[in-house]
Amino acid sequence: MKTHVGNENWNRAAAFYVRMQVFVLEREISLQEEFDSEDTDGTVYVVLYDDDKPVATGRYKEIDSDTIRPGRIGVLKEYRKQGLGERVVKELEKLGQENGCTTSVIHGELTAAEFYEKLGYIRVSDVYYEDGAPCVTMKKEL
């Protein structure tokens, strides 16, 4: 399994492939909600590859000089339960630290909150809805 972090067109296409499979086809989130204004030419994506096949991804965003917001973390169904989601989150956090950020904030679906808690995140909000799914905001000091 290899990891690539970058904003090259081919890496963005790989990230979109995983997101299309996980969020649009599997979770039935609309294309318009899944692919939003945060997906620009300059957006950085972490993508894990099994040989040349993209199998997991996450989107990197800095919301201010101290804070990152990892997002759109997805793993293809047949690759789940192998620690790949954790690898993606850790790569996003590492990139944030390299850029001088000290805090990570995730808008996690309620079904994924336990996963993020295992990675050191704590819930800092009540439940709200985002893209039609119940979510909580979670925070971690890097």
C-alpha positions as CSV (number, residue, x, y, z in Angstrom):
1,M,0.0,0.0,0.0
2,K,1.5,3.4,-1.0
3,T,0.4,6.9,0.0
4,H,0.4,10.0,-2.1
5,V,-0.3,13.5,-0.8
6,G,-0.8,16.2,-3.4
7,N,-3.0,18.2,-5.7
8,E,-2.0,16.8,-9.0
9,N,-4.9,16.2,-11.4
10,W,-4.3,12.4,-11.4
11,N,-4.3,12.3,-7.6
12,R,-7.5,14.4,-7.4
13,A,-9.1,12.0,-9.9
14,A,-8.1,9.1,-7.7
15,A,-9.6,10.8,-4.6
16,F,-12.8,11.5,-6.6
17,Y,-13.0,7.9,-7.6
18,V,-13.0,6.7,-4.0
19,R,-15.5,9.4,-3.0
20,M,-17.8,8.5,-5.9
21,Q,-17.8,4.9,-4.8
22,V,-18.2,5.5,-1.1
23,F,-20.3,8.6,-0.8
24,V,-22.3,8.9,-4.0
25,L,-23.0,5.3,-5.0
26,E,-22.9,3.6,-1.6
27,R,-24.2,6.3,0.7
28,E,-26.4,8.0,-2.0
29,I,-25.2,11.5,-1.3
30,S,-25.9,13.7,-4.3
31,L,-23.0,14.7,-6.6
32,Q,-23.7,18.4,-5.9
33,E,-23.4,17.8,-2.1
34,E,-20.3,15.5,-2.3
35,F,-18.3,17.6,-4.8
36,D,-18.4,21.1,-3.4
37,S,-16.6,24.4,-3.6
38,E,-13.8,23.0,-1.5
39,D,-12.7,20.8,-4.3
40,T,-10.4,23.1,-6.3
41,D,-7.3,22.7,-8.4
42,G,-5.2,23.6,-5.3
43,T,-6.9,21.3,-2.9
44,V,-4.6,18.6,-1.4
45,Y,-5.8,15.0,-1.1
46,V,-4.3,12.1,0.7
47,V,-4.8,8.9,-1.4
48,L,-3.8,5.4,-0.5
49,Y,-3.1,3.1,-3.4
50,D,-3.2,-0.7,-3.6
51,D,-0.7,-1.0,-6.5
52,D,-2.3,1.6,-8.9
53,K,-5.9,1.3,-7.5
54,P,-7.0,4.2,-5.2
55,V,-8.7,2.6,-2.2
56,A,-8.8,5.4,0.5
57,T,-8.8,9.2,0.6
58,G,-9.2,12.3,2.6
59,R,-9.2,16.0,1.8
60,Y,-7.0,18.6,3.5
61,K,-8.1,22.1,4.4
62,E,-6.7,24.8,6.7
63,I,-9.5,26.8,8.2
64,D,-7.1,29.3,9.8
65,S,-3.4,29.5,10.6
66,D,-3.7,27.1,13.5
67,T,-6.5,24.7,12.5
68,I,-7.0,22.0,9.9
69,R,-10.2,20.4,8.9
70,P,-9.7,16.9,7.5
71,G,-12.7,15.9,5.4
72,R,-14.3,13.5,2.9
73,I,-12.5,10.6,4.5
74,G,-13.5,7.4,2.7
75,V,-12.3,3.8,2.2
76,L,-13.6,1.5,-0.4
77,K,-15.9,-1.1,1.1
78,E,-13.7,-4.1,0.4
79,Y,-10.7,-2.4,2.1
80,R,-12.4,-1.4,5.4
81,K,-11.3,-2.7,8.8
82,Q,-7.6,-2.7,7.7
83,G,-6.6,0.6,9.4
84,L,-6.7,2.6,6.1
85,G,-9.0,5.3,7.4
86,E,-6.7,5.8,10.4
87,R,-3.7,6.1,8.0
88,V,-5.5,8.8,6.0
89,V,-6.4,10.8,9.1
90,K,-2.8,10.5,10.4
91,E,-1.4,11.7,7.1
92,L,-3.7,14.7,7.1
93,E,-2.7,15.5,10.7
94,K,1.0,15.2,9.8
95,L,0.6,17.6,6.9
96,G,-1.2,20.1,9.3
97,Q,1.7,19.8,11.8
98,E,4.2,20.4,9.0
99,N,2.3,23.5,8.1
100,G,2.4,24.8,11.7
101,C,-1.1,23.9,12.7
102,T,-1.9,22.8,16.2
103,T,-5.5,21.8,16.1
104,S,-7.7,19.5,13.9
105,V,-11.4,19.8,13.7
106,I,-13.6,17.2,12.0
107,H,-17.2,17.3,11.1
108,G,-17.8,13.6,11.5
109,E,-20.9,11.6,10.8
110,L,-22.4,10.3,14.0
111,T,-21.7,6.7,12.8
112,A,-18.0,7.5,12.6
113,A,-17.7,9.4,15.9
114,E,-16.4,6.3,17.7
115,F,-13.7,5.9,15.0
116,Y,-12.5,9.4,15.5
117,E,-12.6,9.1,19.3
118,K,-10.2,6.2,19.1
119,L,-7.8,8.6,17.2
120,G,-7.9,11.1,20.1
121,Y,-10.8,13.4,18.9
122,I,-13.4,14.6,21.4
123,R,-16.9,15.7,20.6
124,V,-17.4,19.4,20.9
125,S,-20.9,19.9,19.6
126,D,-24.4,18.6,19.7
127,V,-25.7,16.5,16.8
128,Y,-26.5,18.5,13.6
129,Y,-27.2,17.5,10.0
130,E,-24.7,17.9,7.1
131,D,-25.4,16.5,3.6
132,G,-28.5,14.9,5.1
133,A,-26.5,12.8,7.7
134,P,-26.4,13.3,11.5
135,C,-22.9,14.7,12.4
136,V,-20.9,16.0,15.4
137,T,-17.9,18.3,15.4
138,M,-14.8,16.7,16.9
139,K,-11.6,18.3,17.9
140,K,-8.0,17.2,18.6
141,E,-4.8,19.0,19.6
142,L,-2.0,18.0,17.2
